[in-house]
Amino acid sequence: MLWQGLAQAVGKTVVLVTTILLARLLSPEEYGLVAFALVLMAYAEAIADAGVAQALVYLPRSEQSARAALLVSLLTGCLLVIVAFVAAPLVADFFGDPDVAPLVRVLSASLFASSMGAVPEALLRRELAFERVTIGTVIRVLTTGGVTISLALAGYGAWSLAWGTVAGSMIYAIACWCLIPTRPGVHFWRATGPDLRLVLGYGIPVAGSALLAKLIFDVDYLVVGGLLGAEALGFYTLAFRLPELVIITVFFVLSSVTFPLYSRARHDPEQLRRGYLLSVRVQSLYGVCAGVGLAVIAPYVVPVVFGPAWIPAAGPLILLTLYAAARSVGAGANEVYKALGRPGLSIRMSLARLAILIPVLIFAARWGIEGVAWAQLVVAILFALGMQGIAARVMRLPLRDLLGAIRPAMSGGLAVALVGAVLLMLGMNPVIGLIVIVLAGLVAVAAVLGLGYPSVVRELVQLAHLGPANK
């Protein structure tokens, strides 16, 4: 987690700086235009390797599996590039903007890069070589940020984000191949039918689950862009950016670490339960406290950080940070399903969520981007509780233990909300208020944990000081 956290800290700092600069350089409509194309590429990237990379983490080590995984990944990447080129005009028609088509075609290059880098990245994660993954991630974000900012300053507008994304994806694929100690599956054309069936048998359900997760995560962009237009999507995308960078990205760090660890512990149910409760305590504590804190300071953050032109994003930002907090309570369940060899559970939950979310978002869009944000929050709360209930059942974990793991987060979030509400009534200068409320929130959480949950504090301290010899 420390290595992945370092990668994400560097990466998201670069993304945050890039976002702030682009907010000053691009109009909301330009920002929303690229968001159209990036959402479609995110869906395609979710299945760029047909799930076989995850299969390499789960299945026993073998050259045959790596060879088959590489062949499937390359073929899938090539197919997606062709589909993106052919479907680009249809995508533009869906959004009612012809400028989307060339952006989709340029961004399709990142799909092939993703398929190229999926296998070596998965093997690094399987061996828990996260320090190498960190190096690749840092190289990627620095490349993406550098190219994007340079082109934006040169006046390329929406194209700066597109070319920056492509450059980052390509350099990451190259870095993964350079960082892996041995080259897997070099003779991928020799992959046999049984090997292909083995990796696809596990990979296809995982890819389906990943695609559904992406649909759930980004379907609000489709609804906002399709029904409310590019400018509204620009405001909504910016509002989502902070909770994504500060909260949701942390869940991705945890899931990338916990999945291989859960896979190793799947034959020891008691160890798996202990590890899962620890991850729930950590992620919910951080997610809920950070989410409530961001909601409190949202009226200050938007004008101070992004500028007065983006003030319409403040209302959705409050709701979307609470949405991210709700997701933190349910995060981690999918990794348990996969680690126990039951990725189909993820697919069924995702299908149910998508079936509910799409009509709710379309209905809520009549109230603008704030209505969409409200719909996201309500659905997130319901499914966080449902996913944890199923995870508890498959692990035979008592619900009281699961609720106990979440309780410190609820107490900390309440403390942050109360302190923030009191300080907001003082009407401070936005910059000063931002600093004071953040510091007061941190003190409030520390006080609640120290007085009410000393065992959690000891657990966090032990986790922070865990050395290699104790792993």
C-alpha positions as CSV (number, residue, x, y, z in Angstrom):
1,M,0.0,0.0,0.0
2,L,2.9,2.4,0.7
3,W,4.4,1.8,-2.7
4,Q,1.0,2.1,-4.4
5,G,0.2,5.1,-2.3
6,L,3.4,6.8,-3.3
7,A,2.6,6.2,-7.0
8,Q,-0.9,7.6,-6.6
9,A,0.3,10.6,-4.5
10,V,2.8,11.6,-7.2
11,G,0.4,10.8,-10.0
12,K,-2.7,12.5,-8.5
13,T,-0.6,15.6,-7.6
14,V,0.3,15.9,-11.2
15,V,-3.3,15.3,-12.3
16,L,-4.5,17.9,-9.8
17,V,-2.0,20.5,-11.0
18,T,-3.0,19.6,-14.6
19,T,-6.7,19.9,-13.8
20,I,-6.2,23.3,-12.2
21,L,-4.2,24.7,-15.1
22,L,-6.6,23.3,-17.7
23,A,-9.5,24.9,-15.8
24,R,-7.8,28.2,-16.2
25,L,-7.0,27.6,-19.9
26,L,-10.0,25.7,-21.2
27,S,-13.7,26.6,-21.3
28,P,-16.2,24.2,-19.6
29,E,-17.4,23.2,-23.1
30,E,-13.9,22.3,-24.2
31,Y,-13.3,20.4,-21.0
32,G,-16.6,18.5,-21.5
33,L,-15.8,17.7,-25.1
34,V,-12.7,15.7,-24.1
35,A,-14.7,14.0,-21.3
36,F,-17.0,12.6,-24.0
37,A,-14.2,10.8,-25.7
38,L,-12.3,9.8,-22.5
39,V,-15.4,8.1,-21.1
40,L,-15.7,5.9,-24.2
41,M,-12.0,5.0,-24.0
42,A,-12.4,4.1,-20.4
43,Y,-15.0,1.6,-21.2
44,A,-12.8,0.0,-23.9
45,E,-9.7,0.0,-21.7
46,A,-11.7,-2.0,-19.1
47,I,-11.7,-5.0,-21.5
48,A,-8.5,-4.2,-23.4
49,D,-7.0,-7.5,-22.3
50,A,-10.2,-9.5,-22.0
51,G,-9.5,-9.9,-18.2
52,V,-6.6,-12.3,-18.8
53,A,-4.2,-10.1,-16.8
54,Q,-6.3,-10.7,-13.7
55,A,-6.3,-14.4,-14.5
56,L,-2.5,-14.4,-14.2
57,V,-2.8,-13.0,-10.7
58,Y,-5.2,-15.7,-9.7
59,L,-3.9,-18.8,-11.6
60,P,-0.7,-20.8,-10.7
61,R,2.5,-19.4,-12.3
62,S,3.3,-20.9,-15.7
63,E,4.8,-19.8,-18.9
64,Q,1.9,-21.3,-20.8
65,S,-0.6,-19.1,-19.1
66,A,1.5,-16.0,-19.7
67,R,1.9,-16.9,-23.3
68,A,-1.9,-17.4,-23.8
69,A,-2.7,-14.2,-21.9
70,L,-0.4,-12.1,-24.1
71,L,-1.9,-13.5,-27.3
72,V,-5.4,-12.8,-26.1
73,S,-4.5,-9.3,-24.9
74,L,-2.8,-8.3,-28.2
75,L,-5.7,-9.6,-30.3
76,T,-8.3,-7.8,-28.1
77,G,-6.3,-4.5,-28.3
78,C,-6.2,-4.7,-32.1
79,L,-9.9,-5.4,-32.3
80,L,-10.8,-2.5,-30.0
81,V,-8.7,-0.1,-32.1
82,I,-10.6,-1.1,-35.2
83,V,-13.9,-0.8,-33.5
84,A,-13.1,2.6,-32.2
85,F,-12.1,3.9,-35.6
86,V,-15.3,2.5,-37.3
87,A,-17.6,3.6,-34.5
88,A,-16.2,7.2,-34.0
89,P,-18.8,8.9,-36.2
90,L,-21.6,7.0,-34.3
91,V,-20.2,8.2,-31.0
92,A,-20.2,11.8,-32.3
93,D,-23.8,11.4,-33.4
94,F,-24.8,10.1,-30.0
95,F,-23.3,13.2,-28.3
96,G,-24.5,15.5,-31.1
97,D,-21.0,16.9,-31.6
98,P,-18.9,16.1,-34.7
99,D,-15.7,17.1,-32.9
100,V,-15.9,14.0,-30.8
101,A,-15.1,11.6,-33.7
102,P,-11.4,12.7,-34.3
103,L,-10.8,12.7,-30.6
104,V,-12.0,9.1,-30.3
105,R,-9.8,8.0,-33.1
106,V,-6.7,9.6,-31.6
107,L,-7.5,8.1,-28.2
108,S,-7.9,4.7,-29.7
109,A,-4.1,4.4,-29.8
110,S,-4.1,4.2,-26.0
111,L,-6.2,1.1,-26.2
112,F,-3.5,-0.9,-27.9
113,A,-0.9,0.5,-25.5
114,S,-3.1,-0.7,-22.6
115,S,-3.4,-4.2,-24.0
116,M,0.4,-4.3,-24.6
117,G,1.2,-3.4,-21.0
118,A,-1.5,-5.4,-19.2
119,V,0.4,-8.7,-19.0
120,P,3.7,-7.5,-17.6
121,E,1.8,-5.2,-15.2
122,A,-0.2,-8.1,-13.9
123,L,2.9,-10.3,-13.4
124,L,4.5,-7.5,-11.4
125,R,1.4,-7.2,-9.2
126,R,1.2,-11.0,-8.8
127,E,4.7,-11.0,-7.4
128,L,3.8,-8.0,-5.2
129,A,6.6,-6.0,-6.9
130,F,4.7,-2.7,-6.3
131,E,7.9,-0.7,-6.2
132,R,8.4,-1.4,-9.9
133,V,4.7,-0.7,-10.6
134,T,5.2,2.6,-8.8
135,I,8.1,3.6,-11.1
136,G,6.0,2.9,-14.2
137,T,3.0,4.8,-12.8
138,V,5.1,7.9,-12.0
139,I,6.6,7.8,-15.5
140,R,3.2,7.6,-17.0
141,V,1.6,10.5,-15.1
142,L,4.6,12.8,-15.6
143,T,4.5,12.1,-19.3
144,T,0.7,12.6,-19.4
145,G,0.9,15.8,-17.4
146,G,3.9,17.2,-19.2
147,V,2.5,16.6,-22.7
148,T,-1.0,17.9,-21.8
149,I,0.2,21.1,-20.1
150,S,2.7,21.9,-22.9
151,L,0.1,21.5,-25.6
152,A,-2.6,23.4,-23.7
153,L,-0.2,26.3,-23.2
154,A,0.6,26.1,-26.9
155,G,-3.2,26.6,-27.6
156,Y,-4.2,23.1,-28.7
157,G,-7.3,23.2,-26.5
158,A,-9.2,19.9,-26.1
159,W,-6.5,18.1,-28.2
160,S,-4.0,18.6,-25.4
161,L,-5.8,16.2,-23.1
162,A,-6.2,13.6,-25.9
163,W,-2.5,13.6,-26.9
164,G,-1.4,13.6,-23.3
165,T,-3.5,10.5,-22.6
166,V,-2.0,8.7,-25.6
167,A,1.5,9.6,-24.7
168,G,1.1,8.4,-21.1
169,S,-0.5,5.1,-22.1
170,M,2.3,4.3,-24.5
171,I,5.2,5.2,-22.2
172,Y,3.5,3.1,-19.4
173,A,3.4,0.0,-21.6
174,I,7.0,0.4,-22.5
175,A,8.0,0.9,-18.9
176,C,6.2,-2.2,-17.7
177,W,8.0,-4.4,-20.2
178,C,11.3,-2.8,-19.2
179,L,10.7,-3.2,-15.5
180,I,9.6,-6.9,-15.5
181,P,12.6,-9.2,-14.6
182,T,11.8,-11.8,-17.3
183,R,9.9,-11.4,-20.5
184,P,6.7,-13.5,-20.3
185,G,5.1,-15.3,-23.2
186,V,7.6,-14.2,-25.9
187,H,6.4,-17.0,-28.2
188,F,2.8,-16.1,-27.7
189,W,1.8,-17.5,-31.1
190,R,2.5,-21.0,-29.7
191,A,-0.3,-20.7,-27.2
192,T,-2.5,-23.8,-27.1
193,G,-6.2,-24.2,-26.9
194,P,-6.3,-25.5,-23.3
195,D,-4.2,-22.6,-22.1
196,L,-6.4,-20.1,-23.9
197,R,-9.5,-21.7,-22.5
198,L,-8.0,-21.6,-19.0
199,V,-7.1,-17.8,-19.0
200,L,-10.3,-16.9,-20.8
201,G,-12.5,-19.0,-18.5
202,Y,-11.4,-16.8,-15.6
203,G,-10.7,-13.6,-17.6
204,I,-13.9,-13.1,-19.4
205,P,-16.1,-12.9,-16.3
206,V,-13.5,-10.5,-14.7
207,A,-13.5,-8.4,-17.9
208,G,-17.3,-8.3,-17.9
209,S,-17.2,-7.2,-14.2
210,A,-14.6,-4.5,-15.0
211,L,-16.7,-3.2,-17.9
212,L,-19.8,-3.1,-15.8
213,A,-17.9,-1.3,-13.0
214,K,-16.7,1.3,-15.6
215,L,-20.2,1.7,-16.9
216,I,-21.5,2.2,-13.4
217,F,-18.6,4.6,-12.6
218,D,-19.0,6.7,-15.8
219,V,-22.6,6.3,-16.9
220,D,-23.4,9.6,-15.3
221,Y,-21.0,11.3,-17.7
222,L,-23.0,9.7,-20.6
223,V,-26.3,10.9,-19.1
224,V,-25.1,14.4,-18.4
225,G,-23.3,14.8,-21.8
226,G,-26.2,13.2,-23.8
227,L,-29.0,15.1,-22.1
228,L,-27.5,18.3,-20.8
229,G,-24.7,19.1,-23.2
230,A,-20.9,19.6,-23.2
231,E,-20.9,22.7,-21.0
232,A,-22.9,20.9,-18.2
233,L,-20.5,17.9,-18.6
234,G,-17.6,20.2,-18.1
235,F,-18.9,21.5,-14.8
236,Y,-19.9,18.0,-13.7
237,T,-16.5,16.5,-14.7
238,L,-14.6,19.1,-12.8
239,A,-16.9,18.6,-9.7
240,F,-16.2,14.8,-9.9
241,R,-12.4,15.4,-10.3
242,L,-11.6,16.2,-6.6
243,P,-13.5,13.3,-4.9
244,E,-12.0,11.0,-7.6
245,L,-8.4,12.2,-6.9
246,V,-8.7,12.4,-3.2
247,I,-10.9,9.5,-2.3
248,I,-11.8,7.1,-5.1
249,T,-8.3,6.7,-6.3
250,V,-7.3,5.4,-2.8
251,F,-9.8,2.6,-3.2
252,F,-8.0,1.6,-6.5
253,V,-4.7,1.5,-4.6
254,L,-6.2,-0.7,-2.0
255,S,-7.9,-3.0,-4.5
256,S,-4.7,-3.5,-6.5
257,V,-3.0,-4.6,-3.3
258,T,-5.7,-6.5,-1.6
259,F,-6.7,-8.7,-4.6
260,P,-3.4,-10.6,-4.8
261,L,-3.2,-10.8,-1.0
262,Y,-6.8,-12.1,-0.7
263,S,-6.0,-14.6,-3.4
264,R,-3.1,-15.9,-1.3
265,A,-5.2,-16.1,1.8
266,R,-8.3,-17.7,0.2
267,H,-7.4,-21.1,1.7
268,D,-7.2,-19.6,5.3
269,P,-10.7,-18.2,6.0
270,E,-9.8,-16.7,9.3
271,Q,-6.9,-14.9,7.9
272,L,-9.0,-13.7,5.0
273,R,-11.7,-12.3,7.4
274,R,-9.1,-10.5,9.6
275,G,-7.5,-8.9,6.5
276,Y,-10.8,-7.9,5.1
277,L,-12.0,-6.2,8.3
278,L,-8.7,-4.3,8.5
279,S,-9.2,-3.1,4.9
280,V,-12.8,-2.0,5.7
281,R,-11.7,-0.1,8.7
282,V,-8.9,1.7,6.9
283,Q,-10.8,2.6,3.7
284,S,-14.0,3.6,5.3
285,L,-12.3,5.7,7.9
286,Y,-10.4,7.6,5.3
287,G,-13.2,7.7,2.7
288,V,-15.9,8.9,5.0
289,C,-13.8,11.5,6.8
290,A,-12.2,12.8,3.6
291,G,-15.6,12.9,1.9
292,V,-17.4,14.8,4.6
293,G,-14.4,17.2,4.8
294,L,-14.5,17.9,1.1
295,A,-18.2,18.5,1.2
296,V,-17.7,21.0,4.0
297,I,-15.0,23.0,2.2
298,A,-16.6,22.7,-1.3
299,P,-17.9,26.3,-1.4
300,Y,-14.3,27.5,-0.8
301,V,-12.5,25.1,-3.0
302,V,-14.1,25.8,-6.3
303,P,-13.6,29.6,-6.5
304,V,-10.2,29.5,-4.8
305,V,-8.7,26.6,-6.7
306,F,-10.4,26.5,-10.1
307,G,-11.6,30.1,-10.4
308,P,-15.0,31.9,-10.4
309,A,-15.9,30.6,-13.8
310,W,-16.5,27.2,-12.3
311,I,-18.7,28.2,-9.4
312,P,-21.7,26.1,-10.9
313,A,-19.6,23.0,-10.0
314,A,-19.7,23.7,-6.2
315,G,-23.2,22.2,-5.6
316,P,-22.5,18.9,-7.4
317,L,-19.1,18.8,-5.7
318,I,-20.7,18.6,-2.3
319,L,-23.0,15.7,-3.3
320,L,-20.3,13.8,-5.2
321,T,-17.8,13.9,-2.3
322,L,-20.5,12.3,-0.1
323,Y,-21.1,9.8,-2.9
324,A,-17.4,8.9,-2.8
325,A,-17.6,8.6,1.0
326,A,-20.6,6.1,0.6
327,R,-18.6,4.1,-2.0
328,S,-15.7,3.8,0.5
329,V,-18.0,1.8,2.8
330,G,-18.7,-0.8,0.1
331,A,-15.2,-0.8,-1.5
332,G,-13.3,-4.1,-1.3
333,A,-16.2,-6.5,-1.7
334,N,-15.4,-7.2,-5.4
335,E,-11.9,-8.2,-4.6
336,V,-13.1,-10.8,-2.2
337,Y,-15.5,-12.2,-4.8
338,K,-12.7,-12.5,-7.3
339,A,-10.2,-13.9,-4.7
340,L,-12.7,-16.7,-3.8
341,G,-13.0,-17.6,-7.4
342,R,-16.5,-16.2,-7.8
343,P,-16.2,-13.2,-10.1
344,G,-19.8,-13.9,-11.3
345,L,-21.0,-12.3,-8.1
346,S,-19.4,-9.0,-9.2
347,I,-21.2,-9.2,-12.5
348,R,-24.6,-9.9,-11.0
349,M,-24.2,-7.0,-8.5
350,S,-23.0,-4.7,-11.3
351,L,-25.9,-5.6,-13.6
352,A,-28.4,-5.0,-10.8
353,R,-26.7,-1.6,-10.0
354,L,-26.6,-0.6,-13.6
355,A,-30.3,-1.5,-14.2
356,I,-31.3,0.7,-11.3
357,L,-28.8,3.5,-11.9
358,I,-29.4,4.3,-15.5
359,P,-33.2,5.1,-15.2
360,V,-32.6,6.9,-11.9
361,L,-30.0,9.2,-13.5
362,I,-32.1,9.9,-16.6
363,F,-35.0,10.8,-14.4
364,A,-32.8,13.0,-12.1
365,A,-31.3,14.8,-15.1
366,R,-34.4,17.0,-15.3
367,W,-33.0,18.8,-12.2
368,G,-29.6,19.4,-13.9
369,I,-26.2,18.2,-12.7
370,E,-27.2,18.5,-9.1
371,G,-30.1,16.1,-9.6
372,V,-27.7,13.6,-11.2
373,A,-25.3,14.0,-8.2
374,W,-28.2,13.3,-5.8
375,A,-29.1,10.2,-7.7
376,Q,-25.5,8.9,-7.5
377,L,-25.4,9.5,-3.8
378,V,-28.6,7.6,-3.0
379,V,-27.7,4.6,-5.2
380,A,-24.2,4.4,-3.8
381,I,-25.5,4.2,-0.2
382,L,-27.9,1.4,-1.0
383,F,-25.3,-0.7,-2.9
384,A,-22.5,-0.1,-0.4
385,L,-24.7,-1.8,2.2
386,G,-25.8,-4.6,-0.2
387,M,-22.3,-5.4,-1.4
388,Q,-20.9,-5.6,2.1
389,G,-23.8,-7.9,3.2
390,I,-23.0,-10.3,0.4
391,A,-19.2,-10.2,1.2
392,A,-20.0,-11.0,4.8
393,R,-22.1,-14.0,3.7
394,V,-19.5,-15.5,1.3
395,M,-16.8,-15.2,4.0
396,R,-19.1,-16.2,6.8
397,L,-18.3,-13.0,8.6
398,P,-20.7,-11.9,11.4
399,L,-22.5,-8.6,10.4
400,R,-21.7,-7.2,13.9
401,D,-18.0,-7.4,13.1
402,L,-18.5,-5.7,9.8
403,L,-20.5,-2.9,11.4
404,G,-17.9,-2.6,14.1
405,A,-15.2,-2.0,11.4
406,I,-17.3,0.8,9.9
407,R,-18.2,2.5,13.2
408,P,-15.0,4.6,13.6
409,A,-15.5,6.1,10.2
410,M,-19.1,7.2,11.0
411,S,-17.9,8.8,14.2
412,G,-15.0,10.6,12.5
413,G,-17.3,11.8,9.7
414,L,-19.8,13.2,12.2
415,A,-17.1,15.1,14.0
416,V,-15.8,16.6,10.8
417,A,-19.3,17.7,9.8
418,L,-20.0,19.3,13.2
419,V,-16.7,21.2,13.3
420,G,-17.0,22.3,9.7
421,A,-20.6,23.5,10.1
422,V,-19.6,25.7,13.1
423,L,-16.6,27.2,11.3
424,L,-18.6,27.9,8.1
425,M,-20.9,30.1,10.1
426,L,-18.0,32.5,10.9
427,G,-17.9,33.7,7.3
428,M,-14.1,33.7,7.0
429,N,-12.1,34.7,4.0
430,P,-12.2,31.8,1.5
431,V,-8.5,31.1,1.6
432,I,-8.2,31.4,5.3
433,G,-11.4,29.4,5.8
434,L,-10.1,26.6,3.6
435,I,-7.0,26.2,5.7
436,V,-8.7,26.5,9.1
437,I,-11.4,24.0,8.3
438,V,-9.0,21.4,7.0
439,L,-6.8,21.7,10.0
440,A,-9.8,21.6,12.4
441,G,-11.2,18.6,10.7
442,L,-7.9,16.7,11.1
443,V,-7.8,17.6,14.8
444,A,-11.4,16.5,15.2
445,V,-10.8,13.0,13.7
446,A,-7.6,12.6,15.7
447,A,-9.5,13.4,18.9
448,V,-12.4,11.0,18.1
449,L,-10.0,8.1,17.4
450,G,-7.8,8.8,20.4
451,L,-10.7,9.1,22.8
452,G,-13.2,6.6,21.4
453,Y,-11.1,4.1,19.4
454,P,-7.6,3.7,20.8
455,S,-7.4,0.2,19.5
456,V,-7.9,1.5,15.9
457,V,-5.1,4.1,16.5
458,R,-2.7,1.3,17.7
459,E,-3.7,-0.8,14.6
460,L,-3.0,2.1,12.2
461,V,0.4,2.8,13.9
462,Q,1.4,-0.8,13.7
463,L,0.3,-0.9,10.0
464,A,2.4,2.3,9.3
465,H,5.5,0.8,10.9
466,L,5.2,-2.6,9.3
467,G,8.6,-3.5,7.9
468,P,9.5,-5.9,5.1
469,A,10.5,-8.6,7.6
470,N,7.0,-8.5,9.1
471,K,5.1,-8.8,5.9
